[in-house]
Amino acid sequence: MASSEMTGKATSEASVSTPEETEPETAKAPTTEPSGEVAASESTGQEQVPEPQKPQDAAPAASAMPATTKPEPLSEDVPSAPLRLTLEDVSHSSLTVSWEPPEKLGKLGLQGYVLEFCREGASEWVPVNPRPVMVTQQTVRNLALGDKLFLRVTAVSSAGAGPPAVLDQPVHIQEITEAPKIRVPRHLRQTYIRRVGESINLQIPFQGKPKPQASWTHNGHALDSKRVNVRSGDQDSILFIRSAQRSDSGCYELTVHLEGLEAKANIDILVIEKPGPPSSIKLLDVWGCNAAVEWTPPQDTGNTELLGYTVQKADKKTGQWFTVLERYHPTTCTISDLIIGNSYSFRVFSENLCGLSDLATTTKELAHIHKADITAKPREFIERDFSEAPSFTQPLADHTSTPGYSTQLFCSVRASPKPKIIWMKNKMDIQGDPKYRAVSEQGVCTLEIRKPSPFDSGVYTCKAINVLGEASVDCRLEVKGGSQKVALSTLPQWKA
């Protein structure tokens, strides 16, 4: 019961240990963190803890591990040595070690662990934590660059410290080397195009530890310091040209050096300007409303390939230029739809990414579009013969009428020349009879029977006659009712 209380008290004290508990006379104050990270100290803590076994008085060799005295036979109350002491990580100012609990914890129980270090060439082991701590991994910080440290850890109980577990090789505190790497921005992975007179400002980030050295070359040669400014920092290099010229085009190579390692990146820069006009132009031929023109490419393309040519025409009367072709690649063209009687001039511009050339090449000759001698040959007029024998397109229809109400019969006829129309009743010609009225207009023939009576019933015929022939149609007219009334009305009236 008493041993467990002692163990709990020691664990609590180890978990709240702070750097102030170490000797303040060290050259660099260590830092201790609750997670088990502590700082190295040159002297031991003031509080009394069971001391680990001391190394021999003689100083170890420069590269040899400091010797330790042979431990006395351990009692059953003292724990055995921790297992698998391992170096987990090392940087330019810290290191991390870990271990596993010992096989035997002792009868009084484990109170914690004490981590110690000894600098190469020294003979004294310095505790990292003055009190035992119940952790199996510790990080030692604020170490000096270049130190070589031997490390050991002991398990402690209330009866004393057990044998130490020691690292086989010293730990060298040195700067971590990170291989250099250049990160070229996306827009610089293809040809970087600028115009003459514009500025060039390239910022290329890179990585590497410690600080790498950056250098630039242009087409494999050193940069012209009068035109190109370079500024390199810890993480990037900047190349600046205030006013670009065509001679600044080429391949720029950035090289980053770091302790025998290097990384390279190539950036292609193209400085361009407007092209010159075509070298020459001539009028090849003129025919009808067409003209053929030919020219030669310009001597100066502006340090880049041409996008094509722009062809324009101008009438001598107006002098206004109109575009005929744009971004036209061949060096010959035919210009059509020219106006007869006019004279034309032609000119050609060159074009690249910067635009059209400032000047154009113009034809010296004029293209005269002459009027052609054209004789009109009218076709002989062939008169069409529309003569046609009569034919009825709409025949007469049988009809029923009421006495005393006028009625009409209709039909239509087609004929050329205009036919003569004859109306008949029961095969008898009725023309001139005032009871009937015949009308023929636009081929429509009409017979009006005024106030018919039953006696007007019968077969009516319409006949059409011209010099080419004749045609006729028939219908039956029936006048119903009123026959008895008419008969009675004709009888004499006798007086009583």
Sequence and secondary structure as in RCSB ss.txt:
>XXXX:A:sequence
MASSEMTGKATSEASVSTPEETEPETAKAPTTEPSGEVAASESTGQEQVPEPQKPQDAAPAASAMPATTKPEPLS
EDVPSAPLRLTLEDVSHSSLTVSWEPPEKLGKLGLQGYVLEFCREGASEWVPVNPRPVMVTQQTVRNLALGDKLF
LRVTAVSSAGAGPPAVLDQPVHIQEITEAPKIRVPRHLRQTYIRRVGESINLQIPFQGKPKPQASWTHNGHALDS
KRVNVRSGDQDSILFIRSAQRSDSGCYELTVHLEGLEAKANIDILVIEKPGPPSSIKLLDVWGCNAAVEWTPPQD
TGNTELLGYTVQKADKKTGQWFTVLERYHPTTCTISDLIIGNSYSFRVFSENLCGLSDLATTTKELAHIHKADIT
AKPREFIERDFSEAPSFTQPLADHTSTPGYSTQLFCSVRASPKPKIIWMKNKMDIQGDPKYRAVSEQGVCTLEIR
KPSPFDSGVYTCKAINVLGEASVDCRLEVKGGSQKVALSTLPQWKA
>XXXX:A:secstr
 HHHHHHHHHHHHHHT  GGGS TTSSS     TTSEEE  SS  SS       B SS   SSS   B       
TTS    EEEEEEEE SS EEEEEE  S   TT   EEEEEEEETT    EESSSS BS SEEEEES  TT EEE
EEEEEEETTEE   EE SS EE     EEEEE   GGGSS EEEETT  EEEEEEEEEES  EEEEEETTB   T
TTEEEEE SSEEEEEESS  GGG EEEEEEEEETTEEEEEEEEEEEE      S EEEEEEETTEEEEEE   S 
  SS   EEEEEEEETTT  EEEEEEEE SSEEEE    TT EEEEEEEEEETTEE SS EE SS EE       
            EEEEEEE    EEE TTS EEEEEEEEEES  EEEEEETTEE TT TTEEEEEETTEEEEEE 
S  GGG EEEEEEEEETTEEEEEEEEEEE S HHHHHHHTS     
